[in-house]
Amino acid sequence: MKHIKLGGLEVSRIGLGAMGMSHAYTGAGTDDAESIRTIHRALDLGVTLIDTAEIYGPYTNEELLGRALKGRRDQVVLATKFGLVSHTGGGEWTLDSSPANIRTAVEGSLRRLGTDHIDLYYQHRVDPNTPIEETVGALSDLVSEGKIGHIGLSEAGVDTIRRAHAVHPVTALQSEYSLWTRDQEPEVLPLLRELGIGFVAYSPLGHGFLTGKIRSTADFGGDDFRATNPRFTGENFQRNLRLADEVEAIAAEVGATPAQVAIAWLLAKGDDIAPIPGTRRVSRVEENIAADQVNLSAEQLAKLDSLPPAAGEHHNEQQMRMIDR
Ligand SMILES: NC(=O)c1ccc[n+]([C@@H]2O[C@H](COP(=O)([O-])OP(=O)(O)OC[C@H]3O[C@@H](n4cnc5c(N)ncnc54)[C@H](OP(=O)(O)O)[C@@H]3O)[C@@H](O)[C@H]2O)c1
């Protein structure tokens, strides 16, 4: 597996998102044994970047990783996130990036992950009630203490990124980026390149949609995030199916799977971009990692570039309000 640099942090250019093993998707948390096998298979195949967050579960996803990484901690660039659980009184799904909250959050994450340091610690969402300078100041202290190696932001807009980076170098921005979510291209990506910040592309498979395997939403459980996601509901879903068909057509041409094409397209966007496809199955992690070997021609890339944008916003209204633009 080829390695790239996110800021100063070396990672495999394809990572593994662990969220769906415990959270957000139908079936999450039902087969931890297969999830752990999936993590181990990823490591065996050369993946080093593993992504989780305090809010996934909450907590159970970090605990799962702690179990999976026993004895293998040193093979991994371990990334987690804080800021969507307020330990200062607000509870879960409350934005809180106050220094006091960060102090509590980091100790919990370290304990659950079974480690004495987190390699990449992201603010999960920008907190409008805490100036980013205070947040990054607190994170910078954690770097000095050796509790975290690098600082990341997630779904932060250009102003926040600049302000944060002026306090302490930001290593990576993690935001949604895929064939059907390209709003990071005009402003954010150029800024990251100007500042030398890496990009971690979350939901690179469009929450599974771009794999072509989701032709109906009837099987989504009520706690599946996609059940209220505008791209997966009503007319939008039907319209978006045409996008999945286009990806499938190119995959057939290349002799790859649609998931591999979606990942390879992101890899072709630059050596500062690491997609973190999520799966809780060994067979799929093998498939996704094999995208490292898939080469798309200039013509195929151009065709993919010219696909129309998805119908519907990235997330439901409540989640969109938490995105900093
Ligand atoms: N920073 C943030 O705010 C944020 C938000 C969302 C996600 N993330 C991170 O990004 C990671 C990835 O995003 P994501 O999980 O939302 O979406 P994703 O990677 O775009 O898609 C994951 C979905 O696709 C399915 N899938 C995976 N590989 C497949 C394949 N080869 N063929 C068919 N289906 C496949 C998975 O199902 P199975 O598990 O059943 O295979 C899962 O339902 C997460 O795990 C998380 O770490 C971060």
The ligand as an SDF file (V2000), in Angstrom:
LIG
                    3D

 48 52  0  0  0  0  0  0  0  0999 V2000
  -15.9180   13.3850   10.4870 N   0  0  0  0  0  0  0  0  0  0  0  0
  -17.1730   13.0760   10.3450 C   0  0  0  0  0  0  0  0  0  0  0  0
  -18.0620   13.8390   10.6650 O   0  0  0  0  0  0  0  0  0  0  0  0
  -17.5320   11.7310    9.7610 C   0  0  0  0  0  0  0  0  0  0  0  0
  -18.8400   11.4870    9.2980 C   0  0  0  0  0  0  0  0  0  0  0  0
  -19.1250   10.2420    8.7450 C   0  0  0  0  0  0  0  0  0  0  0  0
  -18.1250    9.2730    8.6720 C   0  0  0  0  0  0  0  0  0  0  0  0
  -16.8800    9.5420    9.1580 N   0  0  0  0  0  0  0  0  0  0  0  0
  -15.7840    8.5440    9.0870 C   0  0  0  0  0  0  0  0  0  0  0  0
  -15.6530    8.0890    7.7530 O   0  0  0  0  0  0  0  0  0  0  0  0
  -15.7350    6.6750    7.7030 C   0  0  0  0  0  0  0  0  0  0  0  0
  -16.3540    6.2320    6.4020 C   0  0  0  0  0  0  0  0  0  0  0  0
  -17.5930    6.8510    6.1700 O   0  0  0  0  0  0  0  0  0  0  0  0
  -18.9890    6.0810    6.1860 P   0  0  0  0  0  0  0  0  0  0  0  0
  -18.8370    4.7860    6.8880 O   0  0  0  0  0  0  0  0  0  0  0  0
  -19.9840    7.0700    6.6460 O   0  0  0  0  0  0  0  0  0  0  0  0
  -19.3330    5.8690    4.6550 O   0  0  0  0  0  0  0  0  0  0  0  0
  -18.6690    5.1190    3.4300 P   0  0  0  0  0  0  0  0  0  0  0  0
  -17.3100    4.6740    3.7250 O   0  0  0  0  0  0  0  0  0  0  0  0
  -18.9250    6.0040    2.2890 O   0  0  0  0  0  0  0  0  0  0  0  0
  -19.6640    3.8520    3.2800 O   0  0  0  0  0  0  0  0  0  0  0  0
  -19.8180    2.8950    4.2850 C   0  0  0  0  0  0  0  0  0  0  0  0
  -20.9970    2.0260    3.9230 C   0  0  0  0  0  0  0  0  0  0  0  0
  -20.7270    1.3280    2.7220 O   0  0  0  0  0  0  0  0  0  0  0  0
  -20.8000   -0.0710    2.8860 C   0  0  0  0  0  0  0  0  0  0  0  0
  -19.6530   -0.6270    2.1330 N   0  0  0  0  0  0  0  0  0  0  0  0
  -18.3530   -0.4990    2.4120 C   0  0  0  0  0  0  0  0  0  0  0  0
  -17.5910   -1.0990    1.4770 N   0  0  0  0  0  0  0  0  0  0  0  0
  -18.4380   -1.6310    0.5920 C   0  0  0  0  0  0  0  0  0  0  0  0
  -18.2560   -2.3730   -0.6010 C   0  0  0  0  0  0  0  0  0  0  0  0
  -17.0450   -2.6730   -1.0530 N   0  0  0  0  0  0  0  0  0  0  0  0
  -19.3710   -2.7900   -1.2730 N   0  0  0  0  0  0  0  0  0  0  0  0
  -20.6200   -2.4790   -0.8230 C   0  0  0  0  0  0  0  0  0  0  0  0
  -20.8420   -1.7600    0.3020 N   0  0  0  0  0  0  0  0  0  0  0  0
  -19.7630   -1.3440    0.9990 C   0  0  0  0  0  0  0  0  0  0  0  0
  -20.6980   -0.2950    4.3740 C   0  0  0  0  0  0  0  0  0  0  0  0
  -21.4700   -1.4290    4.7570 O   0  0  0  0  0  0  0  0  0  0  0  0
  -20.8160   -2.6730    5.5560 P   0  0  0  0  0  0  0  0  0  0  0  0
  -20.2150   -2.1440    6.7970 O   0  0  0  0  0  0  0  0  0  0  0  0
  -21.9950   -3.5330    5.7800 O   0  0  0  0  0  0  0  0  0  0  0  0
  -19.8140   -3.2510    4.6120 O   0  0  0  0  0  0  0  0  0  0  0  0
  -21.2990    0.9800    4.9590 C   0  0  0  0  0  0  0  0  0  0  0  0
  -22.6900    0.8670    5.0750 O   0  0  0  0  0  0  0  0  0  0  0  0
  -16.5520    6.3250    8.9560 C   0  0  0  0  0  0  0  0  0  0  0  0
  -16.3400    4.9870    9.3450 O   0  0  0  0  0  0  0  0  0  0  0  0
  -16.0430    7.3240    9.9530 C   0  0  0  0  0  0  0  0  0  0  0  0
  -14.8440    6.8640   10.5420 O   0  0  0  0  0  0  0  0  0  0  0  0
  -16.5860   10.7560    9.6820 C   0  0  0  0  0  0  0  0  0  0  0  0
  1  2  1  0
  2  3  2  0
  2  4  1  0
  4  5  1  0
  4 48  2  0
  5  6  2  0
  6  7  1  0
  7  8  2  0
  8  9  1  0
  8 48  1  0
  9 10  1  0
  9 46  1  0
 10 11  1  0
 11 12  1  0
 11 44  1  0
 12 13  1  0
 13 14  1  0
 14 15  2  0
 14 16  1  0
 14 17  1  0
 17 18  1  0
 18 19  2  0
 18 20  1  0
 18 21  1  0
 21 22  1  0
 22 23  1  0
 23 24  1  0
 23 42  1  0
 24 25  1  0
 25 26  1  0
 25 36  1  0
 26 27  1  0
 26 35  1  0
 27 28  2  0
 28 29  1  0
 29 30  1  0
 29 35  2  0
 30 31  1  0
 30 32  2  0
 32 33  1  0
 33 34  2  0
 34 35  1  0
 36 37  1  0
 36 42  1  0
 37 38  1  0
 38 39  2  0
 38 40  1  0
 38 41  1  0
 42 43  1  0
 44 45  1  0
 44 46  1  0
 46 47  1  0
M  CHG  2   8   1  16  -1
M  END
$$$$
